Amino acid sequence: MAYFNKLPEMLYNFQIGDKERMVIVRDITANVRIVKAVLDSITLYDEYDVVDGETPEIVSEKIYGSPEYHWAIMIANLRFDYLNDWVMPYDRLVQYCTDKYGEGETGSIHHYEDENGYVVNDDYPLATPIDNITYESRINESKRRIKIVSKPIIQQMVNEFDTLMNPNGI
């Protein structure tokens, strides 16, 4: 099942120069939430640690034998932005930090932390400086462990998605 093929179509008016053109497009704003009970049940998930360079399609292929379930992985983890919600490989993380903080600023101090990891002022006793790359690396690493819908449940999830996207059976 191709995820985007299930999204409803709509007419969209494009203004190109001084001309208008109506085009049929997929409504990517259709926001479907798979039944909450399915997603919230911890017994339906396995955990998986994403390896650098793996995309949702690669993980789907490894787990389910097909890249077609990439969307289910994203939905199960409440990740909707393919670029920013997914773990970045280290080289892309470094480039992201350079773009965000500026050339040569990845090692600059982002903030200070105490011995428990709480953010503190720089004059706090035993305050530890945390640089930009460390800060962004922590955020990136928090995206590495994902939930995987168990194989027996994936077809149920697909069926529920189909029903929600096409409630009239058309």
C-alpha positions as CSV (number, residue, x, y, z in Angstrom):
1,M,0.0,0.0,0.0
2,A,1.4,3.4,-1.0
3,Y,0.7,5.8,1.9
4,F,0.2,8.9,-0.3
5,N,-2.1,7.0,-2.7
6,K,-4.6,6.7,0.2
7,L,-4.7,10.5,0.8
8,P,-7.8,12.2,-0.7
9,E,-7.4,14.3,-3.8
10,M,-8.4,17.9,-4.0
11,L,-8.3,20.7,-6.6
12,Y,-5.7,23.3,-5.9
13,N,-5.5,26.7,-7.7
14,F,-1.9,27.6,-8.6
15,Q,-1.1,31.1,-9.7
16,I,1.7,31.0,-12.3
17,G,2.6,34.5,-13.4
18,D,-0.7,36.1,-14.5
19,K,-2.4,32.8,-15.1
20,E,-4.4,30.5,-12.8
21,R,-4.3,26.7,-13.2
22,M,-6.4,24.2,-11.3
23,V,-4.5,21.0,-10.5
24,I,-5.5,17.8,-8.8
25,V,-3.2,17.2,-5.8
26,R,-3.1,14.9,-2.8
27,D,-4.3,16.5,0.4
28,I,-1.3,16.0,2.7
29,T,-3.1,17.9,5.4
30,A,-5.5,15.0,6.0
31,N,-4.4,14.2,9.5
32,V,-5.4,10.7,10.5
33,R,-4.6,9.3,13.8
34,I,-4.6,5.5,14.0
35,V,-6.9,4.3,16.7
36,K,-5.4,5.5,20.0
37,A,-5.8,2.1,21.7
38,V,-3.6,0.4,19.1
39,L,-0.8,3.0,19.4
40,D,-0.9,3.3,23.2
41,S,-0.7,-0.4,23.9
42,I,2.9,-1.0,24.9
43,T,2.5,-4.8,24.3
44,L,2.2,-4.1,20.5
45,Y,5.6,-2.6,20.1
46,D,9.2,-3.7,19.9
47,E,12.0,-1.2,20.4
48,Y,14.6,-0.6,17.7
49,D,17.8,1.5,17.7
50,V,18.2,3.3,14.4
51,V,21.7,2.9,12.9
52,D,23.3,5.9,11.3
53,G,22.2,6.2,7.7
54,E,19.0,4.2,8.1
55,T,15.8,5.8,6.8
56,P,12.3,4.8,7.8
57,E,12.2,2.8,4.5
58,I,15.3,0.9,5.4
59,V,14.0,0.1,8.8
60,S,10.7,-1.0,7.3
61,E,12.5,-3.3,4.9
62,K,14.5,-4.8,7.7
63,I,11.6,-5.4,10.0
64,Y,8.7,-6.1,7.7
65,G,10.4,-7.2,4.5
66,S,9.1,-4.2,2.6
67,P,9.8,-0.5,2.6
68,E,6.0,0.2,2.2
69,Y,5.4,0.5,5.9
70,H,7.7,3.5,6.5
71,W,4.7,5.6,7.2
72,A,3.6,3.2,10.0
73,I,6.9,3.6,11.7
74,M,6.7,7.4,11.5
75,I,3.1,7.4,12.8
76,A,3.8,4.9,15.6
77,N,6.5,7.3,16.9
78,L,4.5,10.4,16.3
79,R,7.1,11.7,13.9
80,F,5.7,13.7,11.0
81,D,8.8,15.6,9.7
82,Y,11.0,13.2,7.8
83,L,14.1,15.4,8.1
84,N,13.8,16.9,11.6
85,D,12.1,14.1,13.5
86,W,14.4,11.3,12.4
87,V,17.9,10.7,13.7
88,M,20.6,12.3,11.6
89,P,23.9,10.6,10.7
90,Y,26.9,12.3,12.4
91,D,28.1,14.1,9.3
92,R,24.7,15.6,8.7
93,L,24.4,16.6,12.4
94,V,27.7,18.4,12.2
95,Q,26.5,20.3,9.1
96,Y,23.2,21.0,10.8
97,C,25.1,22.5,13.8
98,T,27.4,24.6,11.5
99,D,24.3,25.9,9.6
100,K,22.5,26.7,12.9
101,Y,25.3,28.2,15.0
102,G,27.7,29.4,12.3
103,E,31.1,28.3,11.0
104,G,33.5,27.4,13.9
105,E,30.7,27.7,16.5
106,T,29.9,24.1,17.1
107,G,32.2,24.0,20.1
108,S,30.9,27.2,21.6
109,I,29.1,27.0,24.9
110,H,25.3,26.5,24.5
111,H,24.6,26.4,28.3
112,Y,25.8,25.1,31.6
113,E,24.6,22.2,33.7
114,D,24.9,21.0,37.2
115,E,25.9,17.5,38.3
116,N,22.3,16.3,37.8
117,G,22.1,17.6,34.3
118,Y,19.9,20.7,35.1
119,V,20.6,23.9,33.3
120,V,22.3,26.5,35.6
121,N,24.0,29.8,35.4
122,D,27.7,29.8,34.6
123,D,28.6,31.0,38.1
124,Y,26.9,28.0,39.7
125,P,29.4,25.8,41.7
126,L,30.6,22.9,39.6
127,A,28.7,24.2,36.5
128,T,29.7,22.2,33.5
129,P,29.8,23.9,30.0
130,I,27.8,22.1,27.3
131,D,28.8,23.1,23.8
132,N,26.5,23.3,20.8
133,I,27.5,20.0,19.2
134,T,26.9,18.2,22.5
135,Y,23.5,19.8,23.0
136,E,22.4,19.0,19.5
137,S,23.9,15.4,19.7
138,R,21.8,14.7,22.8
139,I,18.6,15.8,21.0
140,N,19.6,13.7,17.9
141,E,20.4,10.7,20.1
142,S,17.0,10.9,21.7
143,K,15.5,10.1,18.3
144,R,17.5,6.9,17.8
145,R,15.3,4.5,19.8
146,I,12.0,4.0,18.1
147,K,8.9,1.9,18.6
148,I,8.2,-0.7,16.0
149,V,4.7,-2.1,15.6
150,S,4.9,-5.9,15.9
151,K,4.6,-7.8,12.7
152,P,1.2,-9.4,13.6
153,I,-0.3,-6.0,14.2
154,I,1.0,-4.1,11.1
155,Q,-1.8,-5.4,8.9
156,Q,-4.4,-4.3,11.4
157,M,-2.8,-0.9,11.5
158,V,-2.9,-0.7,7.6
159,N,-6.5,-1.8,7.6
160,E,-7.5,0.8,10.2
161,F,-5.7,3.5,8.2
162,D,-7.5,2.4,5.0
163,T,-10.8,2.6,6.9
164,L,-10.1,6.0,8.3
165,M,-9.0,7.4,5.0
166,N,-12.0,5.9,3.1
167,P,-14.9,5.6,5.6
168,N,-17.5,5.0,2.8
169,G,-15.6,2.1,1.3
170,I,-15.3,3.9,-2.0
